[in-house]
Amino acid sequence: MGLTIADAYYLKAKGASCGFFSDWDEVCENLNYALSYDETHCPSLMLLGEIYASNMIMYDKAYECFDKVISIDPKNIEVYGTYVKYLIWANEVERAEKLLVFALTLKEIDKAYLLWLSSYLEDVRGNYKVSLKFLKEAKKYCYSDAYFSFMQNEEKRIKKKIELEKPKKKKSSNSDKKKKKKKKKK
């Protein structure tokens, strides 16, 4: 068993899509070849969806790609976290929450990442204390120091937001203090 032609073209497209230094001509050409050989090639559909969402801000087209991946292979664990992230970015939080709830039932899925996404979702909603609870749970499923540190930094960031929400105490002037003392004496 070897790589299919669609796999080979997908790998070329993925290799050419390296962030800021992407060779978009090569990405598009190889992605089109991969999908022409196999229109149900899930990794190619995922990459196409990510390009639509993150580079072209065409969320509807991205969602079509992600939905197609789920319909082809509901156990494709890679699609859920990516899909949820872009749903949150597009402010479709209810839809993201439903997908998260389902994805967390899958056995092989990265629970730490999905719980972080749950925290991110609550952060977007402004529910910072709930966000912290998800981060605490996510840390239980971290299996590297780097990822654990990332979660700790997220906690610090959320705690700073909570501090921003607290009402500021007014500084009382000397004349206010004198008035309070006079009232107490009477």
N, C-alpha and C positions, 0 to 999 in steps of 0.2 A: 504494500500500500504506500503510495507516495503522494506528493502534492498534486492537486489538480491544476489545470491551466488557470482556473479562476483564483486558486490560492496563490499561484505565482504572480499573477498580475496584481492581486490585492497587496502582496508583500512589497512589490515595487511601488505601489501607490502609497502605502503606509510609510515606507522608507523615505519617500520624497516629501512627505508631509511632516516636516520637523519644525513646526512653529513659525517663527519670524523668517527663517531661511528656507521656507518651503518652495519647491519647484512646482508651481501650480499647473503648468503645462503637462508635466510628467504625471502629477497626481491625477488630473482629469483624464488624461489619455489611458492610463493604466486602470483606473477605476471603471471607466467605460468598457474597456476590454474585459475586465473581470466580470462585470454584470452582464455583458453580452454573452459570455460563455455560460454563466449560471446566474439567472436573474433572482434566484433565491439564496445567493451566497451571503450568509449572515454577517461575516466580518466586513464585507464590502458595503453592505447596506448600513452597518453601524458607522463606518467611516464616512459614508455619504451623508448620513444624518448629522454627524458631528460637524461636518463642513457646512452643511446648511444652517445649523444652529449657531455655531461659534464664529464662523467667518462671513456668513451672508445674512445672518439674522432673519432667516426664513424658517421660523419655528414650525409652521404648519407642514412644510415639506419634510422637515426633520422628523416630526411626529409620525408622518406617514411611513418613513423608513423604519423607525423604531417599532411602530405597530406591526409592520410587516415581519420584522425579525421575531417579535413575540408570537405572531400567528404561525410562523414557520417552525419555531423552536421555543416553546414557553419555558424551557429549562435553561435557556441561554442566560447565564447569570450576569454576563457583561452588560447587557442592555438596560437592566433596571436602574442601576445607579446613574448611568449616563442620562437616561431618559428623565429621571427625577430631577437631576441637576438642572437640565434645561427647562423643565416645567417650572421650577422655582425661579429661574432667571426670567421667565416670561410671566411671572406672577400668577401662575395657575396653581395656587397652593392646595386647593381642595383635591384637584386631580393628582397632584404630586403625593399628597398624604395617602390617598387610596392605593396608589401604586406602591408606596413604601410599605404599607400594611401587608399587602400581598407578597412583596419581595422578601420581607422578613420571615415568611413561612417556608422559603426555599432552603433546603439543607446546606447546599454547598456555597451559599452566598457569603460575601464578606460583611458580616454583621457590624463590625466596627465602622466601616464606611457608610452603611445604611443608617446606623444610629447617629453618626456625625451629620448625615444629610437631614435626619429628623431634627437634630439640634439646629442646623442651619435654617430649616423651615420655620422652626419656632422663633429663631432670631429674627427672621424676616417679618414674622407676625408681631414681634415686639414682646413675646412671652419669654423673657430672659431666664427666669427661674426654671421654667420647663426645659428650656434649652440646656441649662446646666445639668439637669437630671439626665438628659440624653447623653451628654458628654461623659458624665460619670459612668453610665452604663457602657458606653462605647469603649472606654479605657479598659474594661474587663476583657474585651475581645482584640486588643492590640497585641501583636506578636513581634513587634520590633521597637527598639528604643526610639527610633526616629519618629515613628507614627505615634507613640505614646507622648513624646515631647510636643508633637503637633497638637494633640488633644489638650495638653496642659496649656499651651499657648492660646488655644481657642477659649479655654476656661477663663484665662486672664483677660482676654478681649471682651468676653461677655460680662465679666464682673465689672470692668470699666464702664460698660454701657449701663449697668445697674446703678453705679455711682452717679452717672450723668442724670439718671431719672430721679434721684433723690432731691427733694427740695433743699435749696441752700438756706443756711441759717443766716439771719440778719445780724450784722455786727451792731451791737448797741453802743451808743455814744456815751460820753461821760455824763451829759445832762440827763439822759434816760436813766442811768444808774442812780443818780442823785434823787430823781423823782420817785423811783422805786423804794429807796431807803426812807424817804419822807413818809410815803404811804404806809410802810411797815411800822414806823414809829407811832403813827396815829392809831 
